[in-house]
Amino acid sequence: MMVPLLFGITVISFGVMHLAPGEPIDIATDLNPKATKEMKERLRKYYGLDRPLHVQYFDWVQKVVVLDFGDSFSPDGKPVLTKIKESLPKTIIINVLSMAVIFFLAIPIGIMSATHQYSLIDKLTTVFVFIGFATPTFWLAILLMILFGVKLGILPISGWSSLYTANFTTAQKFIDVSKHLVLPIFISSFGGLAGISRYMRGNMLEVIRQDYILTARAKGLKERVVIYKHALRNALLPVITIIGFSIPALIGGSVIFETIFAIPGMGMLFYTSVMSRDYPVIMGILVIGAILTLIGNLVADISYAFADPRIRHE
């Protein structure tokens, strides 16, 4: 079903994109007093915008099938895949590290909160979750930039690396990039950490009240074995679904913090492409987002089998 779903997503995306007001030629002609109507028509023909919408779509599909996303409408005229290849690694690195932080911190926090219900730890994590849900990401990013970048001066507040790194050693370059990634990774993982830990707490509370957990304790098993071997797997199933759906958010969520921190990743590329009506680049990024969504569903389904033996045997 992934192929027809992908086809349907591209049809909707292509149609909605062209329904938005404005065209790529507007950026080049609206502010040019010498731009004539004939010049606009020549540009529309050059970009293929004078043809019917369905013809444009099927021409685009024929190219995408052979992995040709066309050339960007921007002045540099680079191939879309080239632009994506230049920016995608940065977005993947940031978001994979953010997901790792979320996964390795949220699950233990959720388990600890559930196994110590109504304790001080549970109350503190609850407060943290409410703060995480209520705090606007862009506002928190600006506060941290002011504190650590302007006031304390210990972390850079923009870019992927420093300007003068040509003479740096490999270790110095690694440290420099790491400093630039501290704030973006924290901002990217903050809200997700709060949400996943809360989901994990609720699932774990439901599971540890089941009869088979009571039986396992009655058999004299250690509490660690009861929680981490018997309860954790079943409690993970809903969390796996959420993590699977978070894969496509690698691009969508990047738009905010990459724009704030001026990181030349997929989020920044998508934002600038939308502002300039760069249709080929927009569609290329949307296709990648659609593929990530479908892969996320597939990863969640496969992960179910690893977490639940009943699904694996069926």
C-alpha positions as CSV (number, residue, x, y, z in Angstrom):
1,M,0.0,0.0,0.0
2,M,3.0,2.3,0.3
3,V,3.1,3.0,-3.5
4,P,-0.6,4.1,-3.9
5,L,-0.4,6.1,-0.7
6,L,2.7,7.9,-1.9
7,F,1.0,8.6,-5.2
8,G,-2.1,10.1,-3.4
9,I,0.1,12.2,-1.1
10,T,2.0,13.7,-4.1
11,V,-1.3,14.5,-5.9
12,I,-2.6,16.4,-2.9
13,S,0.7,18.1,-2.3
14,F,1.1,19.2,-5.9
15,G,-2.5,20.6,-6.1
16,V,-2.3,22.4,-2.8
17,M,1.1,23.9,-3.6
18,H,-0.3,25.4,-6.9
19,L,-3.5,26.6,-5.2
20,A,-1.4,28.9,-3.0
21,P,-1.3,32.5,-4.2
22,G,1.6,33.7,-6.2
23,E,4.0,32.1,-8.7
24,P,7.8,31.8,-8.9
25,I,8.0,34.5,-11.5
26,D,6.4,37.0,-9.1
27,I,9.6,37.1,-7.1
28,A,11.6,38.1,-10.2
29,T,9.1,40.5,-11.8
30,D,7.0,42.2,-9.2
31,L,9.9,44.4,-8.0
32,N,11.3,45.0,-11.5
33,P,9.7,48.1,-13.1
34,K,11.0,47.0,-16.5
35,A,9.2,43.6,-16.4
36,T,6.6,43.5,-19.1
37,K,3.6,41.2,-19.5
38,E,5.4,39.5,-22.4
39,M,8.5,38.9,-20.2
40,K,6.2,37.3,-17.6
41,E,4.7,35.0,-20.2
42,R,8.1,33.9,-21.4
43,L,9.1,33.1,-17.9
44,R,5.9,31.1,-17.3
45,K,6.6,29.2,-20.5
46,Y,10.2,28.6,-19.5
47,Y,9.2,27.1,-16.2
48,G,6.4,25.2,-17.8
49,L,3.7,27.0,-15.8
50,D,1.6,27.8,-18.8
51,R,0.5,24.2,-19.2
52,P,-2.5,22.7,-17.5
53,L,-2.0,21.5,-14.0
54,H,-2.5,17.8,-14.7
55,V,0.0,17.9,-17.5
56,Q,2.6,19.6,-15.2
57,Y,2.0,16.9,-12.6
58,F,2.4,13.9,-14.9
59,D,5.5,15.4,-16.4
60,W,6.9,15.8,-12.9
61,V,5.9,12.2,-12.0
62,Q,7.7,10.8,-15.1
63,K,10.9,12.5,-14.0
64,V,10.6,11.5,-10.3
65,V,10.2,7.8,-11.3
66,V,13.8,8.0,-12.6
67,L,14.9,10.0,-9.5
68,D,15.0,13.3,-11.5
69,F,13.4,16.0,-9.3
70,G,14.3,18.7,-11.8
71,D,16.2,22.0,-11.3
72,S,15.5,24.6,-8.8
73,F,13.8,27.8,-9.8
74,S,16.2,29.8,-7.7
75,P,18.9,31.9,-9.5
76,D,21.6,29.3,-8.9
77,G,19.5,26.7,-10.9
78,K,21.0,23.8,-9.1
79,P,19.4,20.3,-9.4
80,V,16.9,19.7,-6.6
81,L,18.7,16.5,-5.5
82,T,22.0,18.4,-5.2
83,K,20.4,20.9,-2.9
84,I,18.8,18.2,-0.8
85,K,22.0,16.2,-0.6
86,E,23.8,19.4,0.7
87,S,21.3,20.1,3.4
88,L,19.9,16.6,4.4
89,P,22.9,15.3,6.3
90,K,22.8,18.2,8.8
91,T,19.1,17.7,9.5
92,I,19.5,13.9,9.9
93,I,22.4,14.4,12.4
94,I,20.5,16.9,14.5
95,N,17.3,14.9,14.6
96,V,18.8,11.5,15.1
97,L,20.8,12.8,18.1
98,S,17.6,14.5,19.3
99,M,15.6,11.2,19.0
100,A,18.4,9.3,20.8
101,V,18.2,11.8,23.7
102,I,14.5,11.5,23.8
103,F,14.5,7.7,23.7
104,F,17.3,7.1,26.2
105,L,15.9,9.7,28.7
106,A,12.2,9.6,28.3
107,I,11.7,5.9,28.8
108,P,13.7,5.6,32.1
109,I,12.0,8.8,33.3
110,G,8.6,7.4,32.5
111,I,9.4,4.0,34.2
112,M,10.7,5.7,37.3
113,S,7.7,8.0,37.5
114,A,5.3,5.1,37.1
115,T,7.0,2.8,39.6
116,H,7.2,5.6,42.2
117,Q,3.7,7.0,41.6
118,Y,2.8,10.1,43.7
119,S,6.4,10.3,45.0
120,L,8.5,13.4,44.8
121,I,10.2,12.1,41.6
122,D,6.7,11.6,40.1
123,K,5.6,15.1,41.0
124,L,8.8,16.7,39.7
125,T,8.5,14.9,36.3
126,T,4.9,15.9,36.1
127,V,5.9,19.5,36.5
128,F,8.6,19.1,33.9
129,V,6.1,17.6,31.5
130,F,3.7,20.5,31.9
131,I,6.5,23.0,31.4
132,G,7.6,21.1,28.3
133,F,4.2,21.0,26.8
134,A,3.5,24.7,27.6
135,T,6.8,26.3,26.5
136,P,6.9,27.6,22.9
137,T,9.9,26.3,21.2
138,F,10.9,29.5,19.5
139,W,10.6,31.5,22.8
140,L,12.8,29.0,24.7
141,A,15.3,29.0,21.9
142,I,15.6,32.8,22.0
143,L,16.0,32.8,25.8
144,L,18.8,30.2,25.7
145,M,20.5,32.1,22.9
146,I,20.5,35.2,25.1
147,L,21.7,33.4,28.2
148,F,24.4,31.1,26.8
149,G,25.4,33.0,23.7
150,V,25.1,36.7,24.6
151,K,25.3,36.9,28.4
152,L,27.7,33.9,29.2
153,G,29.3,33.7,25.8
154,I,30.0,29.9,26.1
155,L,27.9,28.6,23.2
156,P,27.5,29.8,19.6
157,I,24.0,30.9,18.7
158,S,23.9,30.4,14.9
159,G,25.3,28.4,12.0
160,W,26.7,24.9,11.7
161,S,30.3,25.7,12.4
162,S,32.5,28.7,12.9
163,L,33.6,30.9,10.0
164,Y,37.4,30.2,10.3
165,T,37.8,26.4,10.6
166,A,40.0,25.8,7.6
167,N,43.1,25.5,9.8
168,F,41.4,23.5,12.6
169,T,42.4,19.9,13.3
170,T,39.8,17.2,13.1
171,A,39.3,17.2,16.9
172,Q,38.9,21.0,16.9
173,K,36.4,20.8,14.1
174,F,34.4,18.2,16.0
175,I,34.4,20.3,19.2
176,D,33.4,23.3,17.2
177,V,30.4,21.6,15.5
178,S,29.4,20.0,18.8
179,K,29.2,23.4,20.5
180,H,27.0,24.6,17.6
181,L,24.7,21.6,18.0
182,V,24.1,21.8,21.8
183,L,21.3,24.4,21.7
184,P,19.5,23.0,18.5
185,I,19.5,19.5,19.9
186,F,18.2,20.6,23.3
187,I,15.4,22.6,21.7
188,S,14.6,19.8,19.3
189,S,14.3,17.2,22.0
190,F,12.8,19.3,24.8
191,G,9.1,19.0,23.9
192,G,9.5,15.4,22.7
193,L,11.2,14.3,25.9
194,A,8.3,15.7,27.9
195,G,5.6,14.0,25.8
196,I,7.2,10.5,25.4
197,S,8.0,10.3,29.2
198,R,4.4,11.1,30.0
199,Y,3.1,8.5,27.5
200,M,5.6,6.0,29.0
201,R,4.4,6.7,32.5
202,G,0.7,6.2,31.6
203,N,1.4,2.9,29.7
204,M,3.6,1.5,32.5
205,L,1.0,2.3,35.1
206,E,-1.6,0.4,33.1
207,V,0.6,-2.6,32.6
208,I,1.9,-3.0,36.1
209,R,-1.7,-3.3,37.3
210,Q,-2.3,-6.4,35.1
211,D,-2.7,-9.9,36.7
212,Y,0.3,-11.4,35.0
213,I,2.5,-8.7,36.8
214,L,1.0,-9.7,40.1
215,T,1.7,-13.3,39.3
216,A,5.3,-12.6,38.4
217,R,5.7,-10.8,41.8
218,A,4.0,-13.7,43.6
219,K,6.5,-16.1,42.0
220,G,9.3,-14.2,43.8
221,L,10.9,-12.6,40.8
222,K,13.0,-9.5,41.5
223,E,11.3,-6.2,40.9
224,R,13.8,-5.3,38.3
225,V,13.0,-8.4,36.3
226,V,9.3,-7.8,36.7
227,I,9.5,-4.2,35.4
228,Y,12.1,-4.5,32.7
229,K,11.5,-8.0,31.4
230,H,7.7,-8.5,31.7
231,A,6.1,-5.0,32.0
232,L,8.4,-2.9,29.7
233,R,7.7,-4.7,26.5
234,N,4.0,-4.3,26.6
235,A,4.3,-0.7,27.8
236,L,6.5,0.1,24.9
237,L,4.0,-0.8,22.2
238,P,2.1,2.6,22.2
239,V,5.4,4.4,22.5
240,I,6.7,2.6,19.4
241,T,3.8,4.0,17.5
242,I,4.6,7.5,18.6
243,I,8.3,7.1,17.8
244,G,7.4,5.7,14.3
245,F,5.2,8.7,13.6
246,S,7.9,11.1,14.8
247,I,10.2,10.1,11.9
248,P,8.5,12.4,9.4
249,A,8.8,15.2,11.9
250,L,12.5,15.1,11.2
251,I,11.9,17.7,8.5
252,G,8.7,19.4,9.7
253,G,10.1,20.1,13.1
254,S,13.4,21.3,11.7
255,V,11.9,24.3,10.0
256,I,11.6,26.2,13.3
257,F,14.9,25.6,15.0
258,E,17.0,25.6,11.8
259,T,15.5,29.0,10.9
260,I,16.1,30.3,14.4
261,F,19.7,29.0,14.6
262,A,20.5,29.7,10.9
263,I,21.4,26.1,10.2
264,P,21.6,25.3,6.5
265,G,19.5,22.1,6.7
266,M,16.3,20.7,5.2
267,G,14.1,22.9,7.4
268,M,15.9,26.1,6.3
269,L,15.8,24.9,2.6
270,F,12.1,24.2,2.8
271,Y,11.4,27.6,4.4
272,T,13.3,29.6,1.8
273,S,11.8,27.5,-1.0
274,V,8.3,28.2,0.2
275,M,9.0,31.9,0.4
276,S,10.4,32.0,-3.1
277,R,7.7,29.6,-4.6
278,D,10.4,27.2,-5.7
279,Y,8.0,24.4,-6.7
280,P,10.6,21.7,-7.6
281,V,12.4,22.0,-4.3
282,I,9.2,22.1,-2.3
283,M,7.9,18.9,-4.0
284,G,11.2,17.2,-3.6
285,I,11.2,17.9,0.2
286,L,7.5,16.9,0.5
287,V,8.2,13.6,-1.3
288,I,11.0,12.8,1.1
289,G,8.6,13.7,4.0
290,A,6.0,11.4,2.6
291,I,8.5,8.5,2.2
292,L,9.6,9.1,5.8
293,T,6.0,8.9,7.0
294,L,5.5,5.6,5.2
295,I,8.8,4.2,6.5
296,G,7.8,5.4,10.0
297,N,4.6,3.3,9.8
298,L,6.6,0.3,8.5
299,V,9.2,0.7,11.3
300,A,6.4,0.8,13.9
301,D,4.8,-2.4,12.5
302,I,8.1,-4.2,12.5
303,S,9.0,-3.0,16.0
304,Y,5.7,-4.4,17.3
305,A,6.9,-7.9,16.3
306,F,10.1,-7.4,18.2
307,A,8.4,-6.1,21.3
308,D,5.4,-8.4,21.4
309,P,5.9,-12.2,20.8
310,R,2.2,-12.7,20.1
311,I,2.4,-10.5,17.0
312,R,5.7,-12.2,15.9
313,H,4.1,-15.7,16.1
314,E,1.0,-14.6,14.3
